[in-house]
Amino acid sequence: MNYRLQEVKVGLMVVFSLLLFIFFIFIISGIDFKKETVTYTTRLPYVGGLEVGTPVRFGGVKIGKISSVIFPEENAKTITLVLEVNAKTPIKKDSKAYLTSLGLLGEFYIEVNPGSPDAELLPSGGMIPALRTTTFTEISNLMGNMAVSAETTIVRINKMLGVENQKYLTGILANIDQIMGANARHFEQLLANMEALSRDFVRITSRLDTLIFDNELVTKRLMSHLDSTLIESKNLLTQTRNSLQSLDDMVLSNSDTYQSILNSLERSTYNFEEFSRSIRERPWNLIRKSEPKPRFIPDK
């Protein structure tokens, strides 16, 4: 009887230990049966060793994990990641997903930025645009390439500073010293002339400043008169334009009267021409009222 009781106690202890072990496994793995999740996808050209279960963070807070890694097709250049995140995470349509790490040597994970406050929420199953970032490995490769380029540049500089080039540069410097020594007086005179020219320029500039300051009031008055003249000219042009418009309207409204006057002048001209011709042909009409009687010569 005691033996069976001990076996039961041992069995219960084993079952309790197994349940406790399973419970700790669930806690460590972060499994939450009550949490609602949604999935999103994103595409990255470089994933830096990401795998299923890698954390996904939103503003630095863990919101889920990578549930699937889909390798690219034959002509594709990006790797598709399926993200399983908390359904309450406000991922916007302009949110970006990018690869980053915890410090320089920390593990890589997917970071999703919050996006703009006014953007709409991205529906479940949507594609989160990827943001291209430079990883520490890429920076190291770039620095290595820069080091190689710097080493090549140093080698070329050493070649340029070889014995032959040093002799050539020494000769050039000696020629420059000889030219400077032979033309030292000319250079000194040139520098003196430039210094005098600079002093004259400063003096002229000072005089111009004084002249402008002294005539500032006159200039302001002149500008004021010019403004007044421009305003009066504008008003005069407006009045002239109005007068021309009135004259044009008057001409249009009295066009029939002007036509009658022109017709009367035309008739008067015609009558005057007839009168002139009559005077030329019969000048006696100016003295007599009728034509003279014809004269009869008596027969002898």
Secondary structure, DSSP 4 states (H G I P E B T S, - for coil): -HHHHHHHHHHHHHHHHHHHHHHHHHHHHT--TT--EEEEEEEES--TT--TT-EEEETTEEEEEEEEEE---SS---EEEEEEEETT---BTT--EEEEESSSSS-EEEEE----TTSPBPPTTPBPPB-----HHHHHHHHHHHHHHHHHHHHHHHHHTSHHHHHHHHHHHHHHHHHHHHTHHHHHHHHHHHHHHHHHHHHHHHHHHHHHHHTHHHHHHHHHHHHHHHHHHHHHHHHHHHHHHHHHHHHHHTHHHHHHHHHHHHHHHHHHHHHHHHHHH-GGGGT-SSPPPPP-PPP-
